[in-house]
Amino acid sequence: MADLTAQQVILKLRKKTDASWVRCGVTVYQAVNRPTNRTREPTTAGQLLVLPRTTARRLPTVSWLHGTIAYRKAIASENPDAADRRAAYHL
């Protein structure tokens, strides 16, 4: 979905949160799953995967999980300004 330099991450975050801690860029992916709902009808579920762009050989594991969000345009993998996406950029 995106390859962002550290400066681009700072620009995206600085209006809504402290971005002084940003040290590297990120690569952003969207994963789409095709599960079934409780009545076994097909539905779509998505998730956002954000990885640091760094040459470090060891990376800490960072996970940001949220509950179910019913409105599709509010989820981090769909909405570039979603609070969950900003949280995921805190690598």
All heavy atoms as an XYZ file, in Angstrom:
717
protein
N       0.805     -1.185      0.000
C       0.000      0.000      0.000
C       0.854      1.258      0.000
O       0.466      2.240     -0.615
C      -0.926      0.031      1.206
C      -2.020     -1.001      1.164
S      -3.068     -1.005      2.645
C      -3.674      0.643      2.692
N       2.009      1.207      0.709
C       2.844      2.414      0.779
C       4.244      2.056      1.257
O       4.434      1.132      2.037
C       2.227      3.429      1.728
N       5.196      2.802      0.758
C       6.568      2.808      1.267
C       6.833      4.239      1.689
O       6.874      5.139      0.845
C       7.572      2.390      0.190
C       7.670      0.893      0.025
O       7.709      0.209      1.061
O       7.715      0.433     -1.114
N       6.996      4.445      2.990
C       7.165      5.793      3.513
C       8.536      5.953      4.148
O       8.971      5.097      4.911
C       6.096      6.093      4.563
C       4.641      5.928      4.131
C       3.713      6.086      5.325
C       4.297      6.922      3.044
N       9.190      7.053      3.851
C      10.440      7.380      4.520
C      10.117      7.867      5.931
O       8.951      8.156      6.243
C      11.190      8.496      3.767
O      10.402      9.693      3.841
C      11.460      8.111      2.322
N      11.127      7.988      6.763
C      10.910      8.500      8.115
C      10.296      9.898      8.053
O       9.378     10.214      8.823
C      12.227      8.513      8.888
N      10.764     10.732      7.133
C      10.228     12.088      7.004
C       8.742     12.064      6.614
O       7.950     12.848      7.121
C      11.032     12.888      5.976
C      10.648     14.349      5.915
C      10.875     15.087      7.234
O      11.802     14.782      7.983
N      10.028     16.039      7.526
N       8.356     11.154      5.742
C       6.947     11.042      5.353
C       6.082     10.572      6.520
O       4.956     11.041      6.682
C       6.801     10.093      4.161
C       7.345     10.673      2.871
C       7.413      9.645      1.760
O       7.841      8.507      1.969
N       6.994     10.053      0.569
N       6.603      9.653      7.334
C       5.869      9.215      8.522
C       5.678     10.394      9.473
O       4.583     10.626      9.987
C       6.584      8.046      9.241
C       5.904      7.719     10.567
C       6.627      6.816      8.352
N       6.727     11.166      9.674
C       6.643     12.348     10.548
C       5.574     13.304     10.033
O       4.747     13.798     10.810
C       8.012     13.045     10.643
C       8.980     12.172     11.459
C       7.878     14.431     11.265
C      10.428     12.614     11.374
N       5.564     13.567      8.739
C       4.570     14.477      8.170
C       3.148     13.960      8.361
O       2.228     14.736      8.627
C       4.849     14.714      6.688
C       6.088     15.539      6.370
C       6.354     15.553      4.874
C       5.956     16.948      6.913
N       2.949     12.649      8.243
C       1.618     12.074      8.423
C       1.153     12.120      9.875
O      -0.031     12.231     10.150
C       1.593     10.625      7.936
C       1.603     10.507      6.426
C       1.350      9.087      6.018
C       1.197      8.990      4.532
N       0.006      9.630      4.006
N       2.091     12.022     10.810
C       1.728     11.920     12.216
C       1.723     13.251     12.964
O       0.981     13.402     13.928
C       2.681     10.966     12.934
C       2.651      9.512     12.498
C       3.702      8.725     13.259
C       1.275      8.915     12.710
N       2.517     14.199     12.553
C       2.753     15.375     13.390
C       1.536     16.251     13.635
O       1.496     16.970     14.621
C       3.909     16.196     12.845
C       3.600     16.971     11.607
C       4.786     17.791     11.217
N       4.466     18.520      9.998
C       5.321     19.264      9.377
N       6.541     19.370      9.844
N       4.971     19.901      8.284
N       0.526     16.185     12.800
C      -0.677     16.988     13.034
C      -1.524     16.430     14.163
O      -2.273     17.150     14.801
C      -1.517     17.068     11.765
C      -0.875     17.868     10.674
C      -1.744     17.906      9.446
C      -1.023     18.647      8.334
N      -1.779     18.640      7.095
N      -1.418     15.133     14.420
C      -2.309     14.503     15.396
C      -1.593     13.865     16.585
O      -2.232     13.473     17.539
C      -3.153     13.451     14.696
C      -3.966     14.067     13.582
C      -5.225     13.335     13.348
C      -5.988     14.074     12.265
N      -7.332     13.713     12.166
N      -0.283     13.721     16.510
C       0.446     13.067     17.602
C       1.907     13.509     17.579
O       2.378     14.076     16.603
C       0.342     11.525     17.484
O       0.913     10.938     18.649
C       1.055     10.998     16.271
N       2.633     13.228     18.646
C       4.050     13.549     18.731
C       4.833     12.599     17.830
O       4.795     11.398     18.010
C       4.525     13.409     20.178
C       6.024     13.613     20.330
O       6.636     14.231     19.438
O       6.571     13.164     21.351
N       5.531     13.134     16.858
C       6.281     12.308     15.916
C       7.787     12.411     16.137
O       8.566     11.941     15.318
C       5.924     12.707     14.489
N       8.212     12.974     17.260
C       9.643     13.168     17.513
C      10.398     11.849     17.698
O      11.614     11.812     17.570
C       9.842     14.044     18.753
O       9.325     13.404     19.896
N       9.699     10.775     17.971
C      10.311      9.460     18.206
C      10.589      8.700     16.925
O      11.251      7.681     16.936
C       9.370      8.630     19.086
C       7.997      8.648     18.511
C       6.987      9.491     18.847
C       7.525      7.880     17.427
N       5.900      9.279     18.041
C       6.206      8.285     17.145
C       8.065      6.888     16.639
C       5.443      7.746     16.137
C       7.295      6.333     15.629
C       6.001      6.771     15.390
N      10.078      9.162     15.768
C      10.211      8.419     14.501
C      11.684      8.315     14.114
O      12.395      9.313     14.051
C       9.401      9.098     13.371
C       9.673      8.422     12.034
C       7.917      9.073     13.697
N      12.152      7.098     13.863
C      13.555      6.852     13.523
C      13.732      6.197     12.156
O      14.825      6.155     11.616
C      14.218      5.950     14.572
C      14.207      6.514     15.973
C      15.169      7.690     16.096
N      15.169      8.226     17.426
C      14.472      9.285     17.821
N      13.703      9.923     16.972
N      14.522      9.715     19.053
N      12.657      5.616     11.610
C      12.778      4.936     10.321
C      11.462      5.019      9.555
O      10.426      5.355     10.119
C      13.196      3.475     10.505
S      11.992      2.436     11.338
N      11.544      4.701      8.293
C      10.353      4.646      7.467
C       9.617      3.335      7.683
O      10.029      2.497      8.493
N       8.535      3.176      6.953
C       7.725      1.963      7.078
C       7.268      1.493      5.701
O       7.174      2.280      4.765
C       6.489      2.174      7.982
C       6.887      2.477      9.406
C       5.575      3.261      7.432
N       7.001      0.207      5.596
C       6.329     -0.370      4.439
C       4.982     -0.866      4.932
O       4.905     -1.563      5.952
C       7.144     -1.528      3.833
O       8.422     -1.013      3.437
C       6.448     -2.117      2.614
N       3.916     -0.489      4.223
C       2.553     -0.767      4.658
C       1.889     -1.734      3.678
O       1.924     -1.519      2.467
C       1.736      0.545      4.731
C       0.341      0.276      5.285
C       2.450      1.588      5.570
N       1.317     -2.791      4.229
C       0.610     -3.792      3.434
C      -0.821     -3.917      3.918
O      -1.104     -3.699      5.096
C       1.256     -5.174      3.582
C       2.685     -5.250      3.129
C       3.728     -5.073      4.041
C       2.987     -5.517      1.807
C       5.046     -5.157      3.625
C       4.307     -5.602      1.390
C       5.332     -5.422      2.302
O       6.631     -5.507      1.896
N      -1.713     -4.320      3.027
C      -3.080     -4.653      3.399
C      -3.283     -6.137      3.125
O      -3.000     -6.615      2.025
C      -4.094     -3.845      2.597
C      -5.530     -4.198      2.928
C      -6.535     -3.482      2.045
O      -6.253     -3.154      0.905
N      -7.703     -3.229      2.590
N      -3.768     -6.855      4.128
C      -4.108     -8.268      3.960
C      -5.627     -8.367      3.937
O      -6.309     -7.762      4.768
C      -3.538     -9.092      5.108
N      -6.156     -9.112      2.994
C      -7.597     -9.276      2.873
C      -7.936    -10.750      3.065
O      -7.338    -11.619      2.441
C      -8.105     -8.787      1.493
C      -9.594     -9.035      1.358
C      -7.776     -7.319      1.304
N      -8.867    -11.014      3.950
C      -9.330    -12.377      4.230
C     -10.762    -12.514      3.735
O     -11.512    -11.542      3.689
C      -9.292    -12.652      5.739
C      -7.922    -12.418      6.311
O      -6.947    -12.943      5.808
N      -7.840    -11.614      7.349
N     -11.162    -13.707      3.402
C     -12.527    -13.973      2.932
C     -13.200    -15.003      3.847
O     -13.445    -16.133      3.450
C     -12.503    -14.485      1.491
C     -11.776    -13.605      0.527
C     -12.647    -12.480      0.066
N     -11.933    -11.724     -0.965
C     -11.985    -10.433     -1.084
N     -12.716     -9.723     -0.264
N     -11.322     -9.819     -2.026
N     -13.523    -14.607      5.077
C     -14.189    -15.546      5.988
C     -15.695    -15.597      5.699
O     -16.198    -14.926      4.793
C     -13.946    -14.914      7.356
C     -13.912    -13.451      7.058
C     -13.245    -13.337      5.697
N     -16.397    -16.385      6.487
C     -17.854    -16.408      6.420
C     -18.402    -15.837      7.723
O     -17.745    -15.902      8.763
C     -18.399    -17.833      6.212
O     -17.906    -18.671      7.250
C     -17.976    -18.383      4.862
N     -19.592    -15.286      7.649
C     -20.208    -14.750      8.859
C     -20.936    -15.858      9.622
O     -20.836    -17.031      9.253
C     -21.130    -13.566      8.528
C     -22.307    -13.962      7.673
O     -22.662    -15.133      7.562
N     -22.921    -12.965      7.045
N     -21.687    -15.488     10.641
C     -22.322    -16.520     11.485
C     -23.395    -17.312     10.757
O     -23.756    -18.403     11.184
C     -22.869    -15.908     12.761
C     -23.919    -14.886     12.556
C     -24.276    -14.211     13.884
N     -25.215    -13.144     13.657
C     -26.513    -13.238     13.881
N     -27.010    -14.344     14.379
N     -27.311    -12.225     13.640
N     -23.889    -16.792      9.625
C     -24.866    -17.546      8.823
C     -24.189    -18.198      7.616
O     -24.852    -18.620      6.675
C     -26.018    -16.632      8.355
O     -25.484    -15.583      7.558
C     -26.784    -16.066      9.537
N     -22.876    -18.259      7.657
C     -22.038    -18.905      6.636
C     -22.078    -18.222      5.266
O     -21.785    -18.823      4.247
C     -22.366    -20.386      6.505
C     -22.085    -21.130      7.790
C     -22.268    -22.585      7.622
N     -22.048    -23.226      8.912
C     -21.440    -24.362      9.060
N     -21.008    -25.017      8.017
N     -21.282    -24.878     10.251
N     -22.414    -16.943      5.270
C     -22.350    -16.164      4.046
C     -20.948    -15.568      3.924
O     -20.354    -15.168      4.921
C     -23.382    -15.032      4.082
C     -24.815    -15.518      4.138
C     -25.764    -14.371      4.365
O     -25.699    -13.386      3.602
O     -26.561    -14.454      5.312
N     -20.408    -15.484      2.707
C     -19.077    -14.901      2.536
C     -19.062    -13.429      2.928
O     -20.026    -12.708      2.713
C     -18.802    -15.056      1.041
C     -19.886    -15.880      0.480
C     -20.997    -15.939      1.467
N     -17.969    -13.015      3.515
C     -17.773    -11.616      3.886
C     -16.307    -11.276      3.672
O     -15.525    -12.127      3.249
C     -18.233    -11.354      5.334
O     -18.189     -9.952      5.593
C     -17.374    -12.097      6.343
N     -15.922    -10.070      3.934
C     -14.535     -9.639      3.752
C     -14.011     -9.073      5.059
O     -14.706     -8.332      5.739
C     -14.442     -8.555      2.655
O     -14.976     -9.082      1.452
C     -13.006     -8.142      2.417
N     -12.801     -9.418      5.399
C     -12.129     -8.865      6.573
C     -10.745     -8.412      6.126
O     -10.100     -9.069      5.317
C     -12.023     -9.907      7.673
N     -10.299     -7.289      6.633
C      -8.986     -6.781      6.249
C      -8.142     -6.460      7.459
O      -8.649     -6.306      8.571
N      -6.863     -6.379      7.223
C      -5.944     -5.995      8.290
C      -4.790     -5.228      7.695
O      -4.503     -5.315      6.505
C      -5.457     -7.208      9.067
C      -4.666     -8.185      8.227
C      -4.464     -9.505      8.937
O      -5.407    -10.096      9.420
N      -3.250     -9.971      8.981
N      -4.132     -4.477      8.527
C      -3.007     -3.660      8.131
C      -1.733     -4.254      8.723
O      -1.703     -4.608      9.897
C      -3.205     -2.231      8.654
C      -2.197     -1.199      8.217
C      -2.462     -0.820      6.759
C      -2.288      0.028      9.096
N      -0.706     -4.376      7.914
C       0.599     -4.852      8.370
C       1.604     -3.745      8.073
O       1.737     -3.320      6.920
C       0.991     -6.134      7.636
C       2.396     -6.669      7.909
C       2.563     -7.060      9.378
C       2.699     -7.842      6.998
N       2.275     -3.268      9.105
C       3.255     -2.197      8.959
C       4.603     -2.718      9.440
O       4.734     -3.159     10.576
C       2.851     -0.948      9.774
C       3.875      0.158      9.618
C       1.465     -0.458      9.359
N       5.597     -2.668      8.553
C       6.945     -3.141      8.884
C       7.929     -1.988      8.806
O       7.834     -1.149      7.907
C       7.373     -4.241      7.912
C       6.482     -5.485      7.867
C       6.936     -6.413      6.749
C       6.515     -6.192      9.203
N       8.898     -1.939      9.725
C       9.891     -0.873      9.676
C      10.827     -1.041      8.484
O      11.147     -2.163      8.096
C      10.653     -1.034     10.996
C      10.455     -2.451     11.380
C       9.120     -2.862     10.827
N      11.238      0.066      7.903
C      12.240      0.059      6.831
C      13.582      0.406      7.481
O      13.893      1.557      7.721
C      11.885      1.083      5.767
C      10.647      0.686      4.982
C      10.264      1.718      3.976
N      11.334      1.903      3.005
C      11.415      2.929      2.183
N      10.508      3.877      2.203
N      12.406      3.025      1.329
N      14.332     -0.637      7.778
C      15.593     -0.456      8.481
C      16.549     -1.577      8.097
O      16.118     -2.617      7.610
C      15.372     -0.431     10.014
O      16.623     -0.283     10.673
C      14.701     -1.696     10.506
N      17.812     -1.359      8.335
C      18.804     -2.391      8.056
C      19.157     -3.185      9.323
O      20.007     -4.060      9.273
C      20.090     -1.768      7.473
O      20.595     -0.799      8.397
C      19.809     -1.128      6.128
N      18.483     -2.879     10.414
C      18.744     -3.598     11.668
C      18.465     -5.086     11.472
O      17.519     -5.468     10.803
C      17.867     -3.047     12.785
N      19.301     -5.911     12.061
C      19.137     -7.356     11.915
C      18.114     -7.931     12.873
O      17.548     -8.974     12.627
C      20.481     -8.039     12.117
C      21.458     -7.687     11.006
C      22.720     -8.451     11.187
N      22.431     -9.860     11.093
C      22.954    -10.696     10.221
N      23.803    -10.244      9.338
N      22.652    -11.965     10.214
N      17.900     -7.249     13.992
C      16.917     -7.717     14.974
C      15.894     -6.624     15.188
O      16.249     -5.482     15.451
C      17.611     -8.048     16.290
C      18.544     -9.246     16.150
C      19.056     -9.666     17.463
N      17.911    -10.109     18.271
C      18.017    -10.559     19.500
N      19.177    -10.630     20.065
N      16.954    -10.932     20.167
N      14.655     -7.003     15.104
C      13.577     -6.047     15.292
C      12.680     -6.499     16.434
O      12.394     -7.690     16.562
C      12.733     -5.930     14.015
C      13.464     -5.494     12.763
C      12.537     -5.593     11.564
C      13.982     -4.078     12.917
N      12.221     -5.569     17.258
C      11.270     -5.955     18.298
C       9.916     -6.249     17.659
O       9.579     -5.702     16.615
C      11.192     -4.710     19.189
C      11.542     -3.584     18.271
C      12.540     -4.145     17.283
N       9.160     -7.112     18.283
C       7.810     -7.401     17.808
C       6.876     -6.331     18.348
O       6.874     -6.042     19.542
C       7.343     -8.778     18.298
O       8.236     -9.757     17.784
C       5.930     -9.070     17.829
N       6.113     -5.752     17.463
C       5.135     -4.748     17.847
C       3.791     -5.192     17.280
O       3.696     -5.553     16.114
C       5.494     -3.356     17.281
C       4.439     -2.337     17.651
C       6.863     -2.927     17.761
N       2.781     -5.179     18.107
C       1.461     -5.580     17.646
C       0.440     -4.574     18.141
O       0.460     -4.181     19.309
C       1.124     -6.969     18.187
O      -0.162     -7.357     17.778
N      -0.438     -4.136     17.253
C      -1.536     -3.248     17.625
C      -2.812     -3.954     17.209
O      -3.030     -4.210     16.035
C      -1.394     -1.907     16.918
C      -2.570     -1.018     17.169
C      -3.644     -0.832     16.348
C      -2.813     -0.225     18.315
N      -4.541      0.036     16.909
C      -4.045      0.427     18.139
C      -2.110     -0.011     19.502
C      -4.581      1.279     19.074
C      -2.659      0.858     20.425
C      -3.869      1.488     20.214
N      -3.630     -4.297     18.165
C      -4.871     -5.009     17.884
C      -6.055     -4.150     18.302
O      -5.976     -3.392     19.263
C      -4.911     -6.328     18.660
C      -3.727     -7.255     18.421
C      -3.783     -8.438     19.371
C      -3.698     -7.729     16.987
N      -7.122     -4.262     17.588
C      -8.339     -3.532     17.952
C      -9.517     -4.474     17.798
O      -9.436     -5.505     17.155
C      -8.526     -2.292     17.071
C      -8.678     -2.622     15.615
N      -9.861     -3.072     15.074
C      -7.791     -2.578     14.600
C      -9.687     -3.287     13.779
N      -8.444     -2.997     13.465
N     -10.610     -4.079     18.363
C     -11.831     -4.871     18.242
C     -12.424     -4.735     16.849
O     -11.909     -4.003     15.999
N     -13.503     -5.414     16.630
C     -14.172     -5.362     15.339
C     -14.705     -3.957     15.079
O     -15.294     -3.334     15.950
C     -15.332     -6.369     15.306
O     -14.784     -7.672     15.513
C     -16.071     -6.323     13.988
N     -14.494     -3.484     13.877
C     -15.009     -2.195     13.449
C     -15.997     -2.468     12.321
O     -15.633     -3.048     11.298
C     -13.876     -1.263     12.987
C     -12.924     -0.983     14.150
C     -14.436      0.030     12.411
C     -11.694     -0.195     13.778
N     -17.231     -2.075     12.508
C     -18.285     -2.431     11.555
C     -18.246     -1.592     10.275
O     -18.559     -2.086      9.201
C     -19.648     -2.299     12.218
N     -17.868     -0.328     10.384
C     -17.870      0.550      9.211
C     -16.547      0.401      8.472
O     -15.492      0.776      8.961
C     -18.105      2.001      9.633
C     -18.118      2.969      8.484
C     -19.023      2.832      7.429
C     -17.222      4.020      8.442
C     -19.027      3.719      6.371
C     -17.223      4.914      7.389
C     -18.130      4.769      6.360
O     -18.127      5.640      5.307
N     -16.597     -0.157      7.286
C     -15.395     -0.498      6.521
C     -14.438      0.681      6.322
O     -13.230      0.537      6.389
C     -15.803     -1.081      5.177
C     -14.632     -1.467      4.324
C     -15.089     -1.957      2.954
N     -13.967     -2.549      2.303
C     -13.865     -3.820      2.001
N     -14.837     -4.643      2.286
N     -12.793     -4.278      1.415
N     -14.953      1.860      6.054
C     -14.093      3.019      5.778
C     -13.426      3.582      7.033
O     -12.656      4.520      6.953
C     -14.884      4.113      5.059
C     -15.355      3.682      3.683
C     -14.187      3.345      2.777
C     -14.654      2.889      1.412
N     -13.590      2.467      0.550
N     -13.693      2.997      8.189
C     -13.068      3.450      9.431
C     -11.864      2.597      9.822
O     -11.121      2.956     10.730
C     -14.091      3.443     10.566
N     -11.640      1.471      9.139
C     -10.552      0.581      9.547
C      -9.203      1.055      9.005
O      -9.125      1.746      7.998
C     -10.824     -0.875      9.121
C     -10.895     -1.010      7.600
C     -12.084     -1.403      9.778
C     -11.013     -2.443      7.118
N      -8.158      0.675      9.690
C      -6.807      1.148      9.361
C      -6.365      0.773      7.957
O      -5.642      1.534      7.311
C      -5.811      0.605     10.386
N      -6.782     -0.371      7.459
C      -6.348     -0.778      6.124
C      -7.104     -0.040      5.020
O      -6.701     -0.083      3.860
C      -6.505     -2.291      5.949
O      -7.844     -2.677      6.126
N      -8.169      0.663      5.348
C      -8.953      1.417      4.369
C      -8.801      2.931      4.521
O      -8.885      3.664      3.550
C     -10.444      1.068      4.501
C     -10.784     -0.342      4.115
C     -10.817     -0.542      2.611
O     -11.063      0.431      1.883
O     -10.588     -1.675      2.173
N      -8.613      3.401      5.742
C      -8.607      4.836      6.033
C      -7.203      5.308      6.413
O      -6.719      4.997      7.488
C      -9.588      5.128      7.165
C      -9.687      6.594      7.496
O      -8.925      7.413      7.020
N     -10.648      6.921      8.343
N      -6.546      6.095      5.541
C      -5.190      6.557      5.837
C      -5.093      7.415      7.092
O      -4.028      7.549      7.672
C      -4.809      7.382      4.607
C      -5.775      7.019      3.553
C      -7.013      6.536      4.234
N      -6.207      8.005      7.533
C      -6.186      8.863      8.715
C      -6.747      8.168      9.954
O      -6.955      8.796     10.979
C      -6.968     10.155      8.433
C      -6.646     11.244      9.432
O      -5.468     11.364      9.822
O      -7.576     11.952      9.851
N      -6.967      6.868      9.880
C      -7.515      6.132     11.032
C      -6.542      6.157     12.205
O      -5.322      6.059     12.028
C      -7.807      4.685     10.633
N      -7.082      6.305     13.397
C      -6.249      6.313     14.602
C      -5.469      5.009     14.719
O      -4.317      5.009     15.166
C      -7.126      6.524     15.836
N      -6.051      3.894     14.312
C      -5.345      2.608     14.375
C      -4.150      2.585     13.418
O      -3.136      1.964     13.709
C      -6.279      1.441     14.057
C      -7.227      1.135     15.205
O      -6.851      1.387     16.358
O      -8.322      0.627     14.946
N      -4.253      3.239     12.277
C      -3.106      3.293     11.357
C      -1.997      4.132     11.966
O      -0.830      3.767     11.944
C      -3.489      3.842      9.994
C      -2.303      3.747      9.035
C      -2.590      4.206      7.649
N      -3.523      3.337      6.974
C      -3.649      3.281      5.665
N      -2.918      4.047      4.885
N      -4.531      2.472      5.109
N      -2.344      5.259     12.562
C      -1.332      6.091     13.218
C      -0.652      5.316     14.336
O       0.563      5.387     14.508
C      -1.962      7.379     13.737
C      -2.346      8.339     12.629
C      -2.671      9.731     13.166
N      -3.652      9.739     14.235
C      -4.975      9.795     14.064
N      -5.478      9.824     12.848
N      -5.773      9.827     15.092
N      -1.435      4.556     15.095
C      -0.847      3.739     16.165
C       0.114      2.710     15.611
O       1.176      2.458     16.179
C      -1.958      3.055     16.968
N      -0.213      2.120     14.466
C       0.653      1.114     13.841
C       1.970      1.715     13.378
O       2.978      1.021     13.299
C      -0.060      0.434     12.677
N       1.981      2.992     13.049
C       3.217      3.651     12.620
C       4.179      3.902     13.771
O       5.305      4.292     13.576
C       2.911      4.984     11.944
C       2.318      4.890     10.563
C       1.840      6.005      9.918
C       2.241      3.676      9.870
C       1.299      5.935      8.641
C       1.691      3.599      8.613
C       1.228      4.736      7.996
O       0.690      4.674      6.748
N       3.760      3.682     15.007
C       4.618      3.891     16.187
C       5.564      2.709     16.362
O       5.494      1.981     17.330
C       3.765      4.059     17.443
C       3.114      5.390     17.548
N       1.847      5.622     17.078
C       3.555      6.556     18.044
C       1.535      6.885     17.294
N       2.550      7.463     17.876
N       6.451      2.496     15.432
C       7.402      1.372     15.505
C       8.620      1.774     16.306
O       9.079      2.854     16.271
C       7.836      0.944     14.107
C       6.692      0.410     13.232
C       7.196      0.170     11.825
C       6.159     -0.878     13.807
